[in-house]
Amino acid sequence: MLVLDTDVLTIIQRGSGPEFATLTVRLRSADDVVYVTILSFEEQFRGWLAFLAGARTSSREVFAYSQLRLLLDDYGDRLLLDYDADAAAEFQRLSKARLRVGSMDLRIAAITLSRGATLISRNLKDFRRVPGLSVDDWTRP
């Protein structure tokens, strides 16, 4: 089981560039099922809501709403992992360890750990601080 971090999911959603090419080749050849988390949805949704709140022209508003629609459609086509009781318990355990990892990333790590999955992320610096978390960056050749 693979879990895509928000940074990697954004590369896939963009759909171009060398990192996208490298990542898609690896994902296509993987035997594992690929998931995203509700935390990634929250991060991206909040980002577009903030953009919308700052829109000062109708064209920027139209653009923001179109991006929200694309986001909704994209997540509708993906396998989504929830932040459930097991993930919450894992998050509490990790929080007590006082790791220097942001709370959103720690929740993504908790979901991944609670499922026994591997996280695919470009943020190895932070995620490697999480004990027991299997994490890899598939955007590098």
C-alpha positions in Angstrom: 0.0 0.0 0.0 1.3 3.4 -1.0 0.2 6.8 0.3 0.9 9.9 -1.6 1.8 13.0 0.3 0.3 16.3 -0.7 3.5 17.6 -2.4 3.6 14.5 -4.6 -0.1 14.6 -5.4 0.3 18.2 -6.5 2.9 17.1 -9.0 0.6 14.5 -10.4 -2.3 16.9 -10.6 -0.1 19.4 -12.5 0.6 16.6 -15.0 3.9 17.8 -16.5 7.6 18.2 -15.8 10.5 15.9 -15.2 9.4 15.0 -11.6 5.9 14.1 -13.0 7.5 11.8 -15.6 9.7 10.0 -13.1 6.9 9.6 -10.6 4.4 8.3 -13.0 6.8 5.7 -14.4 7.5 4.4 -10.9 3.8 4.4 -9.9 2.7 2.5 -13.0 5.3 -0.2 -12.3 4.4 -0.5 -8.6 2.4 -3.5 -7.5 0.9 -1.6 -4.6 -2.5 0.2 -4.4 -2.1 4.0 -4.3 -4.0 6.1 -1.8 -4.3 9.7 -0.8 -5.4 11.0 2.6 -8.2 13.3 3.7 -5.4 15.5 5.1 -4.1 16.2 1.6 -7.6 17.1 0.6 -7.9 19.5 3.6 -4.5 21.1 2.7 -5.4 21.7 -0.9 -9.0 22.8 -0.2 -7.8 25.3 2.4 -5.3 26.6 -0.1 -7.9 27.3 -2.8 -10.3 28.8 -0.2 -7.5 31.2 0.9 -6.9 32.1 -2.8 -10.6 32.6 -3.3 -10.8 34.9 -0.2 -8.1 37.0 -1.6 -9.5 37.2 -5.1 -10.1 40.9 -6.0 -11.5 40.4 -9.5 -14.3 38.3 -10.9 -11.9 36.5 -13.2 -9.8 35.4 -10.2 -13.0 34.2 -8.4 -14.0 32.2 -11.5 -10.5 30.7 -11.6 -10.6 29.8 -7.9 -14.0 28.2 -8.2 -12.8 26.2 -11.3 -9.8 25.0 -9.3 -12.1 23.9 -6.5 -14.2 22.0 -8.9 -11.1 20.3 -10.4 -10.0 19.4 -6.9 -13.3 17.9 -6.1 -13.3 15.9 -9.3 -9.7 14.7 -8.8 -10.4 13.4 -5.3 -13.6 11.7 -6.5 -11.4 9.5 -8.7 -8.9 8.6 -6.0 -8.8 6.0 -3.2 -9.0 8.1 0.0 -7.8 7.2 3.5 -9.6 8.8 6.4 -8.2 10.1 9.6 -9.9 7.4 11.8 -9.6 6.3 15.4 -6.5 4.2 14.6 -4.8 7.2 12.9 -5.8 9.5 15.8 -4.3 7.0 18.3 -1.1 6.9 16.3 -1.0 10.7 16.1 -1.3 10.9 19.9 1.6 8.5 20.3 3.7 10.5 17.9 2.8 13.8 19.4 4.0 12.6 22.8 7.4 11.9 21.3 7.7 15.6 20.6 9.0 15.1 17.0 9.9 18.3 15.1 7.3 17.6 12.4 4.3 19.8 11.6 0.9 18.6 12.8 -0.5 18.1 9.3 2.5 16.0 8.3 2.3 14.1 11.5 -1.3 13.3 10.9 -0.4 12.1 7.3 2.4 10.0 8.9 -0.1 8.6 11.5 -2.5 7.5 8.8 0.3 5.9 6.9 1.7 4.1 9.9 -1.8 2.9 11.1 -2.2 1.2 7.7 1.3 -0.2 7.5 1.8 1.7 4.3 4.7 3.5 2.6 4.5 7.2 2.2 5.7 8.7 -1.1 6.9 12.3 -0.4 9.5 14.8 -1.4 9.7 15.9 2.2 12.1 13.3 3.5 13.7 15.7 5.9 10.7 15.9 8.1 9.1 12.4 7.5 12.4 10.6 8.3 12.1 11.9 11.8 9.0 9.8 12.4 10.0 6.4 13.9 8.9 3.4 12.0 7.6 5.3 9.0 8.5 3.9 5.6 9.0 6.9 3.3 10.5 7.4 -0.1 10.8 10.1 -2.7 9.8 8.7 -6.1 10.3 12.0 -8.0 14.1 11.5 -8.2 15.5 9.3 -11.0 
